[in-house]
């Protein structure tokens, strides 16, 4: 059995391709997009569950259209804004933009909102891009190599790792949520973002994005360093990876999240903290002694 989108081999009965993330089953009665309006994404019923990601990485948001290019290693989100329409993004996410795009940076939610964002590992400022006098283009990308997923929310709520939030429609509500004391002591992130409303949400990953759908009552464990986003209705708890403190340490795993279905999770295939740990021995120490290499005079 092969994926109809990228041609990769997939297991029989699989709903999504593990390489490109697209659905493996063709719809029996697909709706043809209009010739003059581009791709029109399928619409969910109000409050519908599931993570709605366009199979062809193209679609529309509130006053904009988007396309994700160069997936999955070096993804770039290309946003086409209609006149006087806006999109919000994390500070520093912009790669390029049309000359008529107006950029404004502000502390969303006031001083307290900025403080919550700062302690949650995000920038205290949010960038708003607005097309003035005509349509305009903005391209966005995360700081690390990886993929971008465009999620279309329809009166839904998602929880997103703070480092994975890239951009979203201005109508979405984004708030910082306490991640639990175990998360703090494990050193793997204290806060997550709670995103809800209707509109386009862009999340990024380090590495590719793997989709995992859980059935009712199904339990699944994910290392917190590999989490990208999950449905707000999905129950989860934070715990040690193994029974006992010593076993957790020697296993190389710290705090993990145990999910209980139904629901869907987006998982990144690489862990930025793990990569930093691998690279650390190859850099000179601050004291100037020990191992590492010399950068020369």
Buried (B, 14 or more C-beta within 10 A) or exposed (E): EEBBBEEEEBEEEEEBBBBBBBBBEEEEEEEEEEEEEEBBBEEBEEEEBEBBBBBEBBBBBBBBBBBBBEBBEEBBBBBBBBEBBBBBBBEEBBEEBBEBBBEEEEBBBEEEBBBBBBEBBBBBBBBBBBBEEEBBBBBBBBEBBBBBBBBBBBEBBBBBBBBBBBBBBBBBEBBBBEBBEBBBEBEBBBBBBBBBBBBBBBBBBBBBBBBBBBEEEEEBEBBBBBBBBBBBEBEBEBBBBBEEEEEBEEEEBBBBBEBBBBBBBBBBBBBBEBEEEEEEEEEEEEEEEEEEEEEEE
